[in-house]
Structure formats: structure tokens, C-alpha cells
């Protein structure tokens, strides 16, 4: 059967189909540290809607699994090869089809990178707000498929808030258009929201109409503070929320994370920034205000930080602020430089951040692990990291992760704030959702994908029946 499918793909798509060993191997992993057991049977580098439809028609008629894939920067194993699958690579669909300044929207193909879109928008006085740390290399289609977050979510929301409409190729090759170009639109069920965060299990996103914002006019003020321990920093972050302040950025790096970043970047990279004077064992909290009254807001944030025990500095220097954000974005590469990384992604109510950090420390101590943690503290999204050696995640690391997930849910939180369920977290999905919700969601999957060919094994076990 694989040979027959490959022959059909070659006949329909020609040079867009690759069975080269290196190309197949490259799709076996993403940035999660998870590696699939087998390569796919083929990779299709689709460059057009018609090519995506051709792939899905062949897959549907032959019962062949399809794994949609973008830039490969995912952190949950949601776009890696599965047994006997075609990997549908959408990175060549990277055109910006339209920018409407009057309506403040853009129409883009899924392979457009976040950073590239904003480079085009900046001269027009517009920007696309979703800002994952990987924005220079992550694609908008992948961001939509995972409902990605980032550094600006606390104020500007996750990707879903920026998506007005989608074009999606369904499992049988039909094209479905959802949503509107209007600011408002409540006709029928919100299928745009359903596909946003569906992780390639319901359809293949081939076009997106996204909301743009006017560029921020005025100075950005940066507030940085060092705290004696992570719980004090977490209390300061929760205090900002309690004070009804909504900074554009509110990011936390704990002591273990800071030590790895400093080693990775070197002293020269930190020179001239507040991080230069961070002492061993201290936690770093970074805020930025970008409102018309940024100076007043930043002063209020600084007062909250100081009251919580922080050693505070403020700056209106844009270059310093951008350097600090670049250092924050370097955290994952810094961890990856020291071993394999399992990056976790729990979220809790912002008021419970101190308790979650306490739980992480206790879990690490019980399992003999250092768990360096960073957080989008402004929205309660924590990224505890497990760094290990070898190709497989050790069992004691999974045991610690299990406790960590359960602790987050017990605090009113969730297994994943922005990375998605993918393969890594599917075993815990039913526990968080509950049986009724879990079965309803599998029923939705079966409705859109009755043959079970779209991203099998992601979110739900591939062998699990779609319903009862």
C-alpha cells in the first residue's frame, strides 16, 4: 500500500513529493524533544491550495494518515511523523496575500512567519500582536493550530483573539471557509475558534484572515527587578494583577533558569542590563508598559515590585528593553545547549502563582531534580523545564511531570496554556476534561475526520475509537 500511495502522490504532485531519507528523518521530531518511532512514507512540500487538496483526496481514498506540519517549532509533539503517514509540509505556502489598512486585517498563507509579517506591517503603522518567543522562526499556521501564546498575551491575548477567519481543507479534500472580515460576526457556530487550537486533527489550515493593530505610539518603559526567591517574585507578579495593572509584558525567570542563560550567553550579553548585577539564587521579573501613560503605569509596577521585596530598576531606553526581551527569548536555546529538554506548559490563576512555584520546588526536591522555570507571569502560564541526557525522557522525569500537571489542575489551572496537547500530554487530557467533555470532543473529531486520518495520535490515542 505505501508504494501505491507514493505512486499516486508522484503522479498528482511530481517534484513536490520527497522520499529522500534526510527529508523523511527531519519530520520525526519537533522542538519538544519527542521523536517518532518511524519516518513517514513521504513528505509533500505543498506550495498551493490545489496541492493540499490533492494530498487530502489521495489520503482519504486510501485511508492514509496525514500529518500537517509548519515550521517544526512545536513543543508538544503535535506535528511529527506517525507510522505510515504522509507529512504535509506547508512551509512553502508563505505568501502575504493581502494587507488592508482600512480594515486593519491581513490575509496570509500558513507558512508566513510571525516576524516576517510584522516586518511588512511596520512601515504601514500596523502590527500582528501574537508574539511567541519563537516568532522569528514560527509560522502563523502553526500558531493558529496550537492557539499559541507568547510574551504579550496578558494584554493582547492569545492567537485566537487575532484570527477573524480561516480557509481549511477538510479530510476529504473539500475547502471550508470560516469566519468573517468584519469586526463582529455571530452567524452560526464559531468554527474559526474550533479550528484554532485543533492541532491539525480537524483539517489543514491553508489561509488565515488575521486582525491587525495600530503600532504603539510612544515610549515603552521597562521595569526590572531582582527578588531573593521565586515565591517573592511570584507574589509581586500577582500583586500587579491585583492592582488592576495590565503591562504589555510581565515575564519571570527563576534562579536556575538565569544561571543557564548567563552561561549560554556569556557576561558580555548581559553587560549594561539589570541582569548584570543579579546575584546567585535571585529570581528576575521583567515588565514593560506601552500605554500612553507608560511612565505612570511603570512607576506603579515598580512600587508593587519594591513592596514585594524586589530590587528595582526602570528604563525608558528602548534598546535596553529589547535586549532584555532577547535574553528572555534565549532561555530555550540556553536549556537545549545543556541536554535534551522537556518543556512543560501549565497555567494557573494568576493569584495562585506563588503556590504553583512552591509546588514545583517541592516536586523537584522529591525527585532529586532541578526544574528551571520561566513564566509568562502576567497570565499565569509557567514553563517548568526538565533537562536530561539520552533519547528517552527518564521515568522519574515523567513521574515529576505527572505531579506537576496534577498540582496545576488542583490549583484551578490547566495542563497546557499555549503549547497544545500533542502527543506529550494526551494521557492526561481526559482527567482534566472529564468523561463527558472528552467523549464529545472525540465525537467532533469523528465528524470532521470520519476515517481518522488527520494527525492520528495527537490529542487522542490513535487506536482509540472516535466515540461510543
PyMOL commands that set and color helices and strands:
alter all, ss='L'
color gray80, all
select helices_A, chain A and resi 2-16+21-26+49-62+114-122+140-146+153-156+159-162+191-195+230-242+255-265+267-270+274-277+294-307+318-329+331-336+350-367+377-379+395-410+426-433+435-448
alter helices_A, ss='H'
color red, helices_A
select strands_A, chain A and resi 17-18+42-45+66-69+86-89+96-100+105-108+126-127+163-169+175-179+204-211+213-214+221-227+249-253+283-289+311-315+340-343+346-347+373-376+381-388
alter strands_A, ss='S'
color yellow, strands_A
deselect
rebuild
show_as cartoon
